[in-house]
Each structure stands twice: as structure tokens, then as C-alpha cells.
């Protein structure tokens, strides 16, 4: 699809570097955004890059009332030679389409997704921080925009992409975090949209997240909706445990987001000589394993945080230490391997990184 690039003011290099000095996650945005529209007659059309700014939506737009909305989150990394590379963008494109299908939305498709993301990142490459500072976070989003009240599928859609330079997702960086295990509230139920990356799943996590904050925890860990017994995922990340030396994560079953970083770790582990398994993990078994030493590590994984060690769980009024409150060897090794691949400093055996061509479309 042809892409129109409109003239847009570009921030001065000094201004960009000044903003790098303080990068709260997701609060600093770049100069441009990508947009495309869809309707039944024309399909996807009018792909363009224009100055970053507010969207004009009718107050009756579908997304505001019936929540036809899905999104993605991926990153661009700056290498030491100055090149900028994306991490597994095709996988993010495919997941966006799987999420869209569950919410009866048209697929964006790899071609449009990649053209929008690559062109925008190329134009905004000055905003990609050096690796020691952070990365460029990319947020493709698909929303229903038809102005009509009544519970039905929208007939028109907007796909847009925004970008923002970010530092660590957790302010403390790689230091272990404490996790609140939610005993009652659930994130998703079987047959629902738990596997889709949609705003509704994150909205459902907010109340439990507030409880986590009250208990001085950084994130919330959800249990299954039926029995409140089995680990599922955190509010915004997947979870791994090291049980009897085996890297273990709950299986996907429609209620857990199929994380790209989760999949990467499962693919990477055998090459590192690590045994990995997907199987149900009961919270009571986990607590006993932590007491006996059978569970030696826990960590959260996701695009935003990559790998973050879990240093403690708050469960039934008790704070349970994990790994002595320190990052374990497996979490540390996986973090170093993945971030090394991101930065181009370690071998990329799966060809996960894609260098963004510099086409000087300014």
C-alpha cells in the first residue's frame, strides 16, 4: 500500500536528548504518527504519516461504547553502530490480527502493519535512545470508529501507530519486584478474550493492581477464574517459575496472553541448555515449593520489561521470599541473552531482529 508522508516539524536533537534524561514509561511521544482507515467498500486505504496529535472521534464512536479495540506493543533498539532494529515485528502483526478476529474486527495484515511501523520508525529514528538509556516503544492500535449506538460490529475502523522513547518499565530496572497474588478478582475467564491484547483485559486488572499497590507490591499475579488455584499471568506480563531446575510457565488456554517474549524464552531455552515446560502451576504447590527450595526462581517476562525477577509474593497476608529476594541465575542469564540479541551484541540464531532501512523520507 502506498504511504503518504506529510511534512511534520521535527524536534531538535538537543530537545530529544534532554527528554532522554528522564523517561517515565509511556509519557514522552515522538513527532509523528501513522494512520490508515478501513471500510467495507475500500478495505484499508489512506495510509499516511502525519504530525502526532489528537484523534477526532465522534462521541458515538463504537470504541467508546462497545470497546472494539486491540493493540500491540513492540520495540525498536539502537545498536552500537547506529543502526535501528525491530524485535520480531511479524509476530506482533500476527498477534494483532488474532486479537482483531476475536473482536470481529478486520485484519490489518503483515504488509500494512510492517509498512506503517517501519516507515514511522525510520522517520523517528532520532528518537531511539542509545541502549544504555532505553528503547523506542511502538504502539499499533486498531479501533472501531463508526458513530452508532447499539451493540453491533463497527462498519469503519482506524489503525494508528504511535511511538515513545522509554526507559525501564519498572523504575528500579532489573532489581526484583514484589508481587500481590490476587485471591478473588480475575483477569479473564475461559471462552472470553483473555488471549487478545485488548484494553478490556487491562481494565479488568486495574482494581487488583490497586490492591497490589496498597500492599507495597509492584504487580499483581492472577489465578484462574474457575478454581482460583492455578497461576495465569501478571497484570501486564507472563510468569515463569524454576521448579526442580525446570523453566516452567502456565500453558496457554485462551485466558493467557501469548506473549512474544514468553515464546522467545521457550524457543531460546533449549539452545542455552535449559529444560523448559508448559504446565499448570497451583499456587499451593508453588508456596510449598518455595518453602522447600524446589522452586528456586520466579520472574515476569514481557516486551516492556523483558525479564524481571520476582523477589517476593504476598499471599494470604504473608510475604514469601523468592530466591532470597535476589535475581536468580536463570532470570539473569535469559535477561542478558535477550537484551544482547536486542542490542545486536549477541548472536541472533533465530533472526529475530530486523534492521530498519534508512530511506531518508524526510
Buried (B, 14 or more C-beta within 10 A) or exposed (E): EEBEBEEBEBBEEEEBBEBBEEBEBBEBBBBBBBBBBBBEEEEBEEBBBBEBEEEEBEEEBBBBBBBBBBBBBBBBBBBEEEBBBBBBBEBBBBBBBBBBEBBEBBBBBBEBBBBBBBBBBBBBBBBBBBBEBBBBBBBBBBBBBBBBEEEEBBBBBBBBBBBBBBBBBBEEEBBBBBBBBBEEBBBBBEEBBBBBBBBBBBEBBEEBBEBBEEBEBBBBBBBBBEEBEBBBBBBBBBBBBBBEEEBBBBEBBBBBBBBBBBBBBBEBBEEEEBEBEBEBBBBEBBBEBBEEEBBBBBBBBBBBBBBBBBBBBBBEEEBBBBBEBBBBEBBBBBBBBBBEBBBBEEEBEEEBBBEBEEEEEE
